[in-house]
Amino acid sequence: MEGSQQASLTSWIEGLGAEKEQIHSVGDQILRLNLKPDDLQLWRDTFSAMAKPGNVLLACESDACPLEATRLTWVVGAAIRSAAVNSAAEVGKLLKRLGVSDPIAEAIPCHCPGVGNEIAWAFYLERHGWLTACPILPISSTNSSVHP
């Protein structure tokens, strides 16, 4: 199952246009899937550098408090935190606790293949408030069309 989810996601990334992103309107808010090669590599490197990463990376305001006591923020200057969840629904609940609105958090399972299970994902906010998600694909599941 894991290999098929990764292969499916890799194929999906390869089929995107030059922007390598997808924008989804959820009510009056935006969920952006960032699939740009440089960002995929950055998140994979961050994930690989962690001693015991979970299957979700989060750009948070602080790493000096329990995860539930901080908020999701943009990447620049963020504390990158890791969490381990067991399902896509748990990812949505975690994002809600970090300040993401209910409609966006509940849309995550529909738009992020393998989230909470087979594929690790990173989440952060854009400065204009969009929630952005980026998959963390292992090197073995990527190829030259995904990474330059």
N, C-alpha and C positions, 0 to 999 in steps of 0.2 A: 504494500500500500504506500509506504513512504516513498519508494522510488517512483511510483506512478504520479504521486502528487508533485514531486520535484520535477519530473520530466514534463508534466503538464504545465507547471508554472514557468519552466525554462522556455518551453515552446511558445507560451503566451507572451513572454517578454520579447522573444525574437520576432513575433508578429506585430509588435507595436511600431508606430511611426518613429520618426527621428526624436520626438520629445521624450520617449521612453517614460511616459507617465499616463495615468488615467485619473480623470476627475469625475467624482460621483456627487451629485446633488442629493442631499438627504434632508428633506424639508427645506429650511432656509439656510442650511449649513453645508459645508464641503468636506468630503473625504478625498484626500489625494493619495494615490498609490505611486510612490517614487520608485522607478525601476531603472534609473540611470546607472550606467556601468560604474562610474566613479563612486556613487553613493552606495551601491551594492557592495563594492570593494571596501569602502570605509566601514560599513556596518559589519561585514564579515571579519575584518581585521580587529575591530573593537570586541566583537564576540569571542574571537580566538584568543585575545589577550587576557580575557577574564579567567580567573582560577577555576571557578565552578559556575559557569553561566546557566541560567534557566533557559526557558524557551521564548522569553519575551524580554526585549531591552526597552528601556524607557528613559527619555530625557526629562529629568526631574529638577525641580528648583533646589533640592538639597539632598545630600547623602548623609547628613548628620542627625537624622531622625528616622523613625520607622517609616517604611514605604507608604503606609496609609496616611501619614501625617504630612506628606509633601504633595505637590501638584505637578502635573505634566507641564512642560515648557518647551521653548525652542532649543535647538541643539547648541548654539553658541553659548558658552559659559555654563552649560548644564552639567549636572551630575548624572552620568549615565549609570542607571541601575538595572539590575537583572531581577527577574521574577520567574518562578516556575509555576505553570498552571497546567491543569489536566484537560481543559476543553476550551472550545471557542467561546462558550457562554461565560466561562471564568475570566477570559480576557476582557470581555465586555464589562463584567462586574468590576474588575480591577481598574479599567479606564474610567468608569463612573466615579470610583472612589478618588481618583486623581484629578477630577474636575471636568472630564469630558461629558458632554450632554448625552442624555439617554438615547435620542435617535441615532446619533453618530456611533456611540458605543454598541448599540444593538445591531447596527449595520455591518460591523466588522466581520462576523462569520460569513456573510453573503459575498463580501468583496475581497477577503484575504484568504485564499486557498490554504488549507492545512494549518491555519492559525490555532494555537493551543494544543496542537497534536504533532503532526509530522514535520512542520516547518516553523522555524523560529522567525519572529518578526520584530522589528523595531518600530516604536511609535514616538512621535514628537509633534509639537505644534509649530505651525508657521507663524510668523509675526502678525499676520492678519487674521489669525484664529483658526485656520484650517487644521484639521487633524491630518497628519501625514503618516503613512505606513510604508515600511520598506522590508521586503523579505530578506532573510539571511540564509543564502544558499551555500551549501558546502562546495568547495572547489571542485569536487568530482562531478557535481551536477551541472556545472557551467561549461561554456565553451567560448571560443573566440568571438562569437557574435554577441555574447553577453558582456564579456570583458575584453577591452582593447589589448 
